[in-house]
């Protein structure tokens, strides 16, 4: 049995928090492109040096780099029982690449969870996070830029999965525990 799931939603909608909890409970890897880029930057690898200014500005890393990263990651042993992708795909080109990758390995997506949150709450949450974590991209200007890119490029990805019927919409303005309970129930059902 495999569970292949996407978490989509704006900045501050709680994707990372929920993915960490769900992955711990279900033993599937949490594949976050943002975490992978931040790790590469911290380690100052060739990839890290290349993407550092892009991530700091809140712009999207070029698709070729991002898609290659995901392709390698989901080929690893620990991802053979499934994965939660968090922060990918972020535009239509990435979604099309993901479709092709999953088709080749014969593993369709089981569910796309969309964390729905208004911009004002998203901004407040991202700014609150800036006080806890030292993320270079959690400044008011860069948060606004990331949200603008979200609406321009990622919202069409949400619409795409809504059209294919795999979308589970979540009201992400609720508490972490309430959102976790809803996703857990859906996971229990998927894992039957
Ligand atoms: P958030 O969702 O809060 O913006 P992430 O941790 O998902 O944060 O991403 C941080 C940054 O990493 C993005 O602003 C972007 O520069 C880069 N990044 C992450 N995922 C992708 C992706 N799928 N495509 C391009 N760039 C990405």
py3Dmol code that shows the C-alpha trace and the ligand (Angstrom):
import py3Dmol

protein = """\
ATOM      1  CA  UNK A   1       0.000   0.000   0.000  1.00  0.00           C
ATOM      2  CA  UNK A   2       1.312   3.456  -0.883  1.00  0.00           C
ATOM      3  CA  UNK A   3       0.058   6.921  -0.023  1.00  0.00           C
ATOM      4  CA  UNK A   4       1.079   9.659  -2.440  1.00  0.00           C
ATOM      5  CA  UNK A   5      -0.150  13.009  -1.294  1.00  0.00           C
ATOM      6  CA  UNK A   6       0.369  16.714  -2.018  1.00  0.00           C
ATOM      7  CA  UNK A   7      -0.059  19.587   0.405  1.00  0.00           C
ATOM      8  CA  UNK A   8      -0.836  22.867  -1.401  1.00  0.00           C
ATOM      9  CA  UNK A   9      -1.592  26.239   0.118  1.00  0.00           C
ATOM     10  CA  UNK A  10      -0.240  29.709   0.760  1.00  0.00           C
ATOM     11  CA  UNK A  11       2.582  30.742   3.070  1.00  0.00           C
ATOM     12  CA  UNK A  12       1.683  30.278   6.732  1.00  0.00           C
ATOM     13  CA  UNK A  13      -1.178  27.879   6.012  1.00  0.00           C
ATOM     14  CA  UNK A  14       0.441  25.181   8.163  1.00  0.00           C
ATOM     15  CA  UNK A  15       1.485  22.687   5.476  1.00  0.00           C
ATOM     16  CA  UNK A  16       4.888  22.054   7.004  1.00  0.00           C
ATOM     17  CA  UNK A  17       3.541  21.666  10.551  1.00  0.00           C
ATOM     18  CA  UNK A  18       0.857  19.220   9.448  1.00  0.00           C
ATOM     19  CA  UNK A  19       3.177  17.300   7.124  1.00  0.00           C
ATOM     20  CA  UNK A  20       5.636  16.756   9.979  1.00  0.00           C
ATOM     21  CA  UNK A  21       2.875  15.382  12.235  1.00  0.00           C
ATOM     22  CA  UNK A  22       1.195  13.220   9.583  1.00  0.00           C
ATOM     23  CA  UNK A  23       4.514  11.801   8.400  1.00  0.00           C
ATOM     24  CA  UNK A  24       5.497  10.877  11.942  1.00  0.00           C
ATOM     25  CA  UNK A  25       2.164   9.117  12.429  1.00  0.00           C
ATOM     26  CA  UNK A  26       2.118   7.264   9.097  1.00  0.00           C
ATOM     27  CA  UNK A  27       5.824   6.620   8.463  1.00  0.00           C
ATOM     28  CA  UNK A  28       5.969   8.326   5.076  1.00  0.00           C
ATOM     29  CA  UNK A  29       8.682  10.885   4.256  1.00  0.00           C
ATOM     30  CA  UNK A  30       7.945  14.608   4.326  1.00  0.00           C
ATOM     31  CA  UNK A  31       9.364  15.961   1.074  1.00  0.00           C
ATOM     32  CA  UNK A  32       9.581  19.753   1.327  1.00  0.00           C
ATOM     33  CA  UNK A  33      11.388  21.548  -1.487  1.00  0.00           C
ATOM     34  CA  UNK A  34      11.748  24.623   0.767  1.00  0.00           C
ATOM     35  CA  UNK A  35      13.448  22.509   3.484  1.00  0.00           C
ATOM     36  CA  UNK A  36      15.688  20.878   0.880  1.00  0.00           C
ATOM     37  CA  UNK A  37      16.760  24.254  -0.516  1.00  0.00           C
ATOM     38  CA  UNK A  38      17.365  25.657   2.990  1.00  0.00           C
ATOM     39  CA  UNK A  39      19.497  22.584   3.854  1.00  0.00           C
ATOM     40  CA  UNK A  40      21.523  23.029   0.652  1.00  0.00           C
ATOM     41  CA  UNK A  41      22.037  26.722   1.494  1.00  0.00           C
ATOM     42  CA  UNK A  42      23.105  25.909   5.070  1.00  0.00           C
ATOM     43  CA  UNK A  43      25.590  23.319   3.763  1.00  0.00           C
ATOM     44  CA  UNK A  44      26.780  25.710   1.026  1.00  0.00           C
ATOM     45  CA  UNK A  45      26.613  23.001  -1.637  1.00  0.00           C
ATOM     46  CA  UNK A  46      26.795  24.010  -5.315  1.00  0.00           C
ATOM     47  CA  UNK A  47      22.983  23.914  -5.437  1.00  0.00           C
ATOM     48  CA  UNK A  48      22.777  25.917  -2.213  1.00  0.00           C
ATOM     49  CA  UNK A  49      25.006  28.686  -3.526  1.00  0.00           C
ATOM     50  CA  UNK A  50      23.003  28.841  -6.732  1.00  0.00           C
ATOM     51  CA  UNK A  51      19.586  29.101  -5.081  1.00  0.00           C
ATOM     52  CA  UNK A  52      20.499  31.274  -2.071  1.00  0.00           C
ATOM     53  CA  UNK A  53      19.754  34.695  -3.649  1.00  0.00           C
ATOM     54  CA  UNK A  54      16.578  33.352  -5.283  1.00  0.00           C
ATOM     55  CA  UNK A  55      15.154  31.972  -2.020  1.00  0.00           C
ATOM     56  CA  UNK A  56      16.165  35.132  -0.134  1.00  0.00           C
ATOM     57  CA  UNK A  57      14.204  37.238  -2.651  1.00  0.00           C
ATOM     58  CA  UNK A  58      11.149  34.965  -2.478  1.00  0.00           C
ATOM     59  CA  UNK A  59      11.346  34.114  -6.171  1.00  0.00           C
ATOM     60  CA  UNK A  60      10.871  30.610  -7.552  1.00  0.00           C
ATOM     61  CA  UNK A  61      13.944  28.474  -8.124  1.00  0.00           C
ATOM     62  CA  UNK A  62      14.120  27.449 -11.834  1.00  0.00           C
ATOM     63  CA  UNK A  63      11.910  24.456 -12.638  1.00  0.00           C
ATOM     64  CA  UNK A  64      14.788  22.361 -14.018  1.00  0.00           C
ATOM     65  CA  UNK A  65      16.566  22.408 -10.630  1.00  0.00           C
ATOM     66  CA  UNK A  66      13.399  21.867  -8.607  1.00  0.00           C
ATOM     67  CA  UNK A  67      12.061  19.032 -10.753  1.00  0.00           C
ATOM     68  CA  UNK A  68      15.445  17.247 -10.699  1.00  0.00           C
ATOM     69  CA  UNK A  69      15.504  17.509  -6.903  1.00  0.00           C
ATOM     70  CA  UNK A  70      12.047  15.934  -6.606  1.00  0.00           C
ATOM     71  CA  UNK A  71      12.781  13.238  -9.165  1.00  0.00           C
ATOM     72  CA  UNK A  72      15.846  12.093  -7.177  1.00  0.00           C
ATOM     73  CA  UNK A  73      14.044  12.336  -3.850  1.00  0.00           C
ATOM     74  CA  UNK A  74      11.017  10.227  -4.742  1.00  0.00           C
ATOM     75  CA  UNK A  75      13.261   7.561  -6.270  1.00  0.00           C
ATOM     76  CA  UNK A  76      14.854   6.920  -2.834  1.00  0.00           C
ATOM     77  CA  UNK A  77      14.032   3.737  -0.889  1.00  0.00           C
ATOM     78  CA  UNK A  78      12.144   5.487   1.901  1.00  0.00           C
ATOM     79  CA  UNK A  79       9.730   7.059  -0.590  1.00  0.00           C
ATOM     80  CA  UNK A  80       8.616   3.770  -2.120  1.00  0.00           C
ATOM     81  CA  UNK A  81       5.746   3.437   0.360  1.00  0.00           C
ATOM     82  CA  UNK A  82       4.606   6.957  -0.415  1.00  0.00           C
ATOM     83  CA  UNK A  83       5.340  10.595   0.368  1.00  0.00           C
ATOM     84  CA  UNK A  84       3.864  13.924   1.288  1.00  0.00           C
ATOM     85  CA  UNK A  85       5.060  16.614  -1.114  1.00  0.00           C
ATOM     86  CA  UNK A  86       5.022  20.039   0.540  1.00  0.00           C
ATOM     87  CA  UNK A  87       5.796  23.126  -1.558  1.00  0.00           C
ATOM     88  CA  UNK A  88       5.867  21.283  -4.889  1.00  0.00           C
ATOM     89  CA  UNK A  89       4.415  21.644  -7.512  1.00  0.00           C
ATOM     90  CA  UNK A  90       4.268  25.437  -7.361  1.00  0.00           C
ATOM     91  CA  UNK A  91       3.395  26.201 -10.966  1.00  0.00           C
ATOM     92  CA  UNK A  92       1.705  24.436 -13.881  1.00  0.00           C
ATOM     93  CA  UNK A  93       4.974  23.367 -15.522  1.00  0.00           C
ATOM     94  CA  UNK A  94       6.043  21.628 -12.277  1.00  0.00           C
ATOM     95  CA  UNK A  95       2.617  19.962 -12.003  1.00  0.00           C
ATOM     96  CA  UNK A  96       2.941  18.628 -15.540  1.00  0.00           C
ATOM     97  CA  UNK A  97       6.440  17.314 -14.769  1.00  0.00           C
ATOM     98  CA  UNK A  98       5.126  15.619 -11.632  1.00  0.00           C
ATOM     99  CA  UNK A  99       2.296  13.982 -13.591  1.00  0.00           C
ATOM    100  CA  UNK A 100       4.799  12.546 -16.052  1.00  0.00           C
ATOM    101  CA  UNK A 101       7.122  11.329 -13.279  1.00  0.00           C
ATOM    102  CA  UNK A 102       4.276   9.560 -11.475  1.00  0.00           C
ATOM    103  CA  UNK A 103       3.002   8.046 -14.692  1.00  0.00           C
ATOM    104  CA  UNK A 104       6.413   6.554 -15.453  1.00  0.00           C
ATOM    105  CA  UNK A 105       6.612   4.909 -12.031  1.00  0.00           C
ATOM    106  CA  UNK A 106       2.954   3.934 -12.106  1.00  0.00           C
ATOM    107  CA  UNK A 107       2.050   5.741  -8.881  1.00  0.00           C
ATOM    108  CA  UNK A 108      -0.808   8.200  -9.247  1.00  0.00           C
ATOM    109  CA  UNK A 109      -1.601  10.809  -6.598  1.00  0.00           C
ATOM    110  CA  UNK A 110      -4.057   9.586  -4.000  1.00  0.00           C
ATOM    111  CA  UNK A 111      -5.099  12.996  -2.705  1.00  0.00           C
ATOM    112  CA  UNK A 112      -4.254  16.686  -2.879  1.00  0.00           C
ATOM    113  CA  UNK A 113      -4.908  18.597   0.343  1.00  0.00           C
ATOM    114  CA  UNK A 114      -5.474  22.310  -0.227  1.00  0.00           C
ATOM    115  CA  UNK A 115      -4.875  24.481   2.851  1.00  0.00           C
ATOM    116  CA  UNK A 116      -7.183  27.409   2.271  1.00  0.00           C
ATOM    117  CA  UNK A 117      -6.199  30.627   4.068  1.00  0.00           C
ATOM    118  CA  UNK A 118      -6.833  34.318   3.433  1.00  0.00           C
ATOM    119  CA  UNK A 119      -3.876  36.614   2.710  1.00  0.00           C
ATOM    120  CA  UNK A 120      -4.211  38.657   5.901  1.00  0.00           C
ATOM    121  CA  UNK A 121      -3.956  35.577   8.145  1.00  0.00           C
ATOM    122  CA  UNK A 122      -1.197  34.112   5.960  1.00  0.00           C
ATOM    123  CA  UNK A 123       0.837  37.301   6.323  1.00  0.00           C
ATOM    124  CA  UNK A 124       0.299  37.521  10.094  1.00  0.00           C
ATOM    125  CA  UNK A 125       1.352  33.906  10.564  1.00  0.00           C
ATOM    126  CA  UNK A 126       4.459  34.258   8.401  1.00  0.00           C
ATOM    127  CA  UNK A 127       5.474  37.369  10.359  1.00  0.00           C
ATOM    128  CA  UNK A 128       4.926  35.518  13.649  1.00  0.00           C
ATOM    129  CA  UNK A 129       7.128  32.715  12.375  1.00  0.00           C
ATOM    130  CA  UNK A 130       9.851  35.276  11.675  1.00  0.00           C
ATOM    131  CA  UNK A 131      10.085  35.796  15.442  1.00  0.00           C
ATOM    132  CA  UNK A 132      10.670  32.073  16.066  1.00  0.00           C
ATOM    133  CA  UNK A 133      12.765  30.963  13.088  1.00  0.00           C
ATOM    134  CA  UNK A 134      15.455  33.006  11.420  1.00  0.00           C
ATOM    135  CA  UNK A 135      14.189  32.634   7.852  1.00  0.00           C
ATOM    136  CA  UNK A 136      15.683  35.247   5.548  1.00  0.00           C
ATOM    137  CA  UNK A 137      12.481  35.310   3.484  1.00  0.00           C
ATOM    138  CA  UNK A 138      10.086  36.149   6.331  1.00  0.00           C
ATOM    139  CA  UNK A 139      10.340  39.938   5.972  1.00  0.00           C
ATOM    140  CA  UNK A 140       7.159  41.902   5.094  1.00  0.00           C
ATOM    141  CA  UNK A 141       8.382  42.673   1.550  1.00  0.00           C
ATOM    142  CA  UNK A 142       9.447  39.128   0.729  1.00  0.00           C
ATOM    143  CA  UNK A 143       6.293  37.604   2.276  1.00  0.00           C
ATOM    144  CA  UNK A 144       4.205  39.873   0.026  1.00  0.00           C
ATOM    145  CA  UNK A 145       6.232  38.783  -3.002  1.00  0.00           C
ATOM    146  CA  UNK A 146       5.852  35.078  -2.131  1.00  0.00           C
ATOM    147  CA  UNK A 147       2.078  35.507  -1.723  1.00  0.00           C
ATOM    148  CA  UNK A 148       1.855  37.325  -5.058  1.00  0.00           C
ATOM    149  CA  UNK A 149       3.702  34.461  -6.765  1.00  0.00           C
ATOM    150  CA  UNK A 150       1.399  32.029  -4.966  1.00  0.00           C
ATOM    151  CA  UNK A 151      -1.706  33.691  -6.442  1.00  0.00           C
ATOM    152  CA  UNK A 152      -0.176  34.079  -9.886  1.00  0.00           C
ATOM    153  CA  UNK A 153       1.440  30.672 -10.298  1.00  0.00           C
ATOM    154  CA  UNK A 154       0.311  28.222  -7.608  1.00  0.00           C
ATOM    155  CA  UNK A 155      -3.424  28.996  -7.502  1.00  0.00           C
ATOM    156  CA  UNK A 156      -3.760  27.612 -11.072  1.00  0.00           C
ATOM    157  CA  UNK A 157      -2.241  24.346  -9.785  1.00  0.00           C
ATOM    158  CA  UNK A 158      -5.003  24.176  -7.148  1.00  0.00           C
ATOM    159  CA  UNK A 159      -7.600  24.749  -9.882  1.00  0.00           C
ATOM    160  CA  UNK A 160      -6.036  21.977 -11.941  1.00  0.00           C
ATOM    161  CA  UNK A 161      -6.397  19.394  -9.163  1.00  0.00           C
ATOM    162  CA  UNK A 162      -9.863  20.654  -8.308  1.00  0.00           C
ATOM    163  CA  UNK A 163     -10.836  19.873 -11.890  1.00  0.00           C
ATOM    164  CA  UNK A 164      -9.495  16.306 -11.654  1.00  0.00           C
ATOM    165  CA  UNK A 165     -11.453  15.618  -8.468  1.00  0.00           C
ATOM    166  CA  UNK A 166      -8.532  14.724  -6.210  1.00  0.00           C
ATOM    167  CA  UNK A 167      -8.731  17.903  -4.130  1.00  0.00           C
ATOM    168  CA  UNK A 168      -9.588  17.904  -0.422  1.00  0.00           C
ATOM    169  CA  UNK A 169     -10.140  21.499   0.726  1.00  0.00           C
ATOM    170  CA  UNK A 170      -9.207  22.331   4.287  1.00  0.00           C
ATOM    171  CA  UNK A 171     -10.094  25.445   6.244  1.00  0.00           C
ATOM    172  CA  UNK A 172      -6.552  26.254   7.405  1.00  0.00           C
ATOM    173  CA  UNK A 173      -7.641  29.144   9.646  1.00  0.00           C
ATOM    174  CA  UNK A 174      -8.500  26.644  12.416  1.00  0.00           C
ATOM    175  CA  UNK A 175      -6.171  25.363  15.135  1.00  0.00           C
ATOM    176  CA  UNK A 176      -3.299  22.978  14.404  1.00  0.00           C
ATOM    177  CA  UNK A 177      -5.121  20.196  16.299  1.00  0.00           C
ATOM    178  CA  UNK A 178      -8.385  20.658  14.404  1.00  0.00           C
ATOM    179  CA  UNK A 179      -6.666  20.623  11.030  1.00  0.00           C
ATOM    180  CA  UNK A 180      -4.608  17.598  12.096  1.00  0.00           C
ATOM    181  CA  UNK A 181      -7.765  15.714  13.109  1.00  0.00           C
ATOM    182  CA  UNK A 182      -9.333  16.323   9.703  1.00  0.00           C
ATOM    183  CA  UNK A 183      -6.260  15.245   7.734  1.00  0.00           C
ATOM    184  CA  UNK A 184      -5.696  12.224   9.994  1.00  0.00           C
ATOM    185  CA  UNK A 185      -9.229  11.026   9.372  1.00  0.00           C
ATOM    186  CA  UNK A 186      -8.746  11.381   5.627  1.00  0.00           C
ATOM    187  CA  UNK A 187      -5.441   9.512   5.865  1.00  0.00           C
ATOM    188  CA  UNK A 188      -6.985   6.685   7.855  1.00  0.00           C
ATOM    189  CA  UNK A 189      -9.526   6.337   5.111  1.00  0.00           C
ATOM    190  CA  UNK A 190      -6.898   6.424   2.319  1.00  0.00           C
ATOM    191  CA  UNK A 191      -4.799   3.804   4.127  1.00  0.00           C
ATOM    192  CA  UNK A 192      -7.625   1.269   4.427  1.00  0.00           C
TER     193      UNK A 192
END
"""
ligand_1 = """\
27
LIG
P 6.730 29.117 1.742
O 5.681 28.149 1.269
O 6.481 29.617 3.133
O 7.001 30.238 0.782
P 8.849 27.105 1.305
O 9.675 26.616 2.429
O 7.902 26.149 0.668
O 8.113 28.384 1.898
O 9.780 27.707 0.137
C 10.787 28.659 0.404
C 11.423 29.112 -0.895
O 12.064 27.991 -1.549
C 10.472 29.670 -1.961
O 10.166 31.025 -1.762
C 11.295 29.440 -3.235
O 12.330 30.379 -3.366
C 11.925 28.084 -2.970
N 11.055 26.977 -3.421
C 10.447 26.045 -2.631
N 9.732 25.171 -3.357
C 9.864 25.564 -4.649
C 9.351 25.085 -5.884
N 8.532 24.018 -5.935
N 9.708 25.738 -7.020
C 10.525 26.793 -6.987
N 11.036 27.310 -5.863
C 10.716 26.718 -4.700
"""
view = py3Dmol.view(width=600, height=400)
view.addModel(protein, "pdb")
view.setStyle({"model": 0}, {"cartoon": {"style": "trace"}})
view.addModel(ligand_1, "xyz")
view.setStyle({"model": 1}, {"stick": {}})
view.zoomTo()
view.show()
